[in-house]
Amino acid sequence: MSDILENLIQSKVKRKLLKLFLFNKNKKYHTRELSRTIEEPISAVQRELKKLLKLQIIIKYPEGNLINYFANTQNPFFEEIKDLILKTTTEPKDFFKLLMNTKSLEVIAIFGDTVKNPMKYDDPINLLIIGSLSIEILHEYLKAIMDIFKREYNLLYYSPLDYNILKSEDKKLQQILSSKNIIYIKGTSS
């Protein structure tokens, strides 16, 4: 998926700077600090800073002997640029990292067209989840995650007991589990 961002913004240094500024909007950086943080030569950082300043994506703020830079949250395109960067640098499996620490969920997997490359952005994300979390709370979590990425989802949700019974009886579930198009984000189907 990052191929989209690489094709839109050819400069690797600019991509790194955008990610840093957009997701750390309340932090200011000086040039050397930026160079160290994104692990790029200072000359390349300075060149891209000038371009980002000209586009008013960042602001420069002199402070003593240093010139600090920070994200321009007043730029009318700030949120759209941030959304674009987020969507193009996040794989579907990364959407659900927030759920990984939920102790009442034993298995989280994505399957079907969701894991094919290239992924179709207008298709819903197919999820298989096994756990004891209330379905209402799970839907609230999933809705919050999907709202960020403006995606829909299809959910197969089973309690551990139901799953153990159905995995040997339900043909659709068996087909999903035996498919090569399944990625386990947490746990396994065994």
C-alpha positions in Angstrom: 0.0 0.0 0.0 2.8 2.4 0.6 3.4 2.3 -3.2 0.6 4.9 -3.5 2.4 7.3 -1.2 5.7 6.7 -2.9 4.2 7.5 -6.3 2.5 10.6 -5.0 5.5 11.9 -3.1 8.7 10.7 -4.7 11.0 12.2 -2.0 11.6 9.7 0.8 12.8 12.5 3.0 9.6 14.5 2.4 7.5 11.4 3.2 9.3 10.9 6.5 9.0 14.5 7.4 5.3 14.6 6.7 4.7 11.5 8.8 6.7 13.0 11.7 5.1 16.4 11.6 1.5 15.2 11.0 1.5 12.7 13.7 3.4 14.8 16.2 1.6 18.0 15.6 2.3 19.6 19.0 6.0 19.0 18.9 8.6 21.3 17.5 11.9 20.2 15.9 15.1 21.9 14.9 16.9 20.8 11.8 19.6 18.6 13.4 17.0 16.9 15.5 14.9 16.2 12.4 17.9 14.8 10.6 18.7 12.4 13.5 15.0 11.4 14.1 14.3 10.5 10.5 17.9 9.3 9.9 18.5 11.3 6.7 21.3 13.7 5.8 20.8 17.3 7.1 21.2 18.8 3.6 18.2 16.7 2.3 16.2 17.6 5.4 16.9 21.3 4.8 15.9 21.1 1.2 12.5 19.4 2.0 11.8 21.8 4.9 12.0 24.7 2.5 9.4 23.0 0.2 7.1 22.2 3.1 7.4 25.8 4.4 6.5 27.1 0.9 3.4 24.9 0.9 2.6 26.1 4.4 2.4 22.5 5.7 4.9 23.4 8.4 5.8 26.7 10.2 9.2 27.9 11.2 9.7 29.5 14.6 13.0 31.1 15.7 13.9 30.4 19.3 17.2 31.8 20.5 19.9 30.4 18.2 17.7 27.6 16.8 15.0 27.6 14.2 12.2 25.2 15.2 9.7 23.7 12.8 6.2 22.3 13.6 3.1 21.3 11.8 0.7 24.0 10.6 -2.6 22.7 11.9 -4.3 25.8 10.5 -3.5 24.7 6.9 -6.9 23.9 5.4 -5.6 20.6 4.1 -3.9 19.5 7.3 -6.5 16.8 8.2 -6.8 15.6 4.6 -3.0 15.2 4.2 -2.9 13.4 7.6 -5.7 11.1 6.5 -3.9 10.4 3.2 -0.6 9.6 4.9 -2.4 7.4 7.5 -4.4 5.4 4.9 -1.5 4.9 2.5 1.0 3.8 5.1 -1.2 1.5 7.2 -1.9 -2.1 6.2 -5.3 -3.6 7.1 -3.7 -5.8 9.8 -2.4 -2.7 11.5 -5.9 -1.3 11.9 -6.6 -3.8 14.6 -3.5 -3.5 16.8 -5.7 -1.7 19.4 -7.7 -4.8 19.8 -4.7 -7.1 20.2 -4.3 -6.2 23.9 -8.0 -6.9 24.7 -7.7 -10.0 26.9 -11.2 -11.2 26.1 -10.4 -11.6 22.4 -8.4 -14.8 21.7 -8.2 -14.7 17.9 -8.3 -11.8 15.4 -7.9 -12.6 11.7 -8.5 -10.9 8.4 -9.4 -13.0 5.4 -10.5 -13.1 1.8 -10.0 -10.2 -0.5 -8.9 -8.1 2.5 -5.5 -9.8 2.4 -5.0 -9.9 -1.4 -2.5 -7.6 -2.9 -3.4 -5.1 -4.3 -6.2 -4.5 -1.8 -9.4 -3.1 -3.1 -10.2 0.0 -1.0 -13.9 0.0 -1.6 -14.4 -3.6 -0.4 -15.2 -4.2 3.3 -12.6 -5.7 5.5 -13.5 -9.3 6.4 -12.8 -10.2 10.1 -12.9 -13.5 12.0 -12.8 -12.9 15.8 -13.1 -15.4 18.6 -13.6 -14.1 22.1 -15.9 -13.4 25.0 -16.2 -9.7 24.7 -19.8 -8.4 24.3 -20.7 -8.1 20.6 -22.0 -4.5 21.2 -18.7 -3.4 22.7 -16.8 -5.1 19.9 -18.9 -3.3 17.3 -18.2 0.0 19.0 -14.4 -0.7 18.9 -14.6 -1.8 15.2 -16.7 1.2 14.2 -14.2 3.6 15.8 -11.4 1.9 14.0 -13.2 1.8 10.7 -14.4 5.5 10.9 -10.7 6.5 10.9 -10.1 4.6 7.6 -13.6 5.2 6.2 -14.0 1.5 5.6 -16.9 -1.0 6.2 -16.4 -4.5 7.7 -17.9 -7.9 7.7 -17.6 -9.7 11.0 -17.7 -13.4 11.9 -17.7 -13.4 15.7 -17.7 -16.6 17.8 -17.4 -17.4 21.5 -14.6 -19.9 22.1 -17.2 -22.6 22.8 -19.2 -22.0 19.7 -16.0 -21.8 17.6 -14.8 -25.2 18.8 -18.1 -26.7 17.9 -18.5 -25.0 14.5 -15.0 -25.3 13.2 -15.6 -29.0 12.4 -19.2 -28.6 11.2 -19.6 -25.2 9.4 -18.4 -25.4 5.8 -18.0 -21.7 5.3 -15.8 -21.4 8.4 -13.8 -24.5 7.3 -13.2 -22.8 3.9 -12.0 -19.6 5.5 -9.7 -21.4 7.9 -8.1 -23.5 5.1 -7.7 -20.6 2.7 -4.3 -19.1 2.0 -6.0 -15.7 2.2 -6.1 -15.4 6.0 -3.8 -13.5 8.3 -3.8 -14.0 12.0 -3.2 -10.8 13.9 -3.7 -12.4 17.3 -3.8 -16.1 18.1 -4.4 -18.9 15.7 -7.4 -21.0 14.7 -6.2 -24.2 16.3 
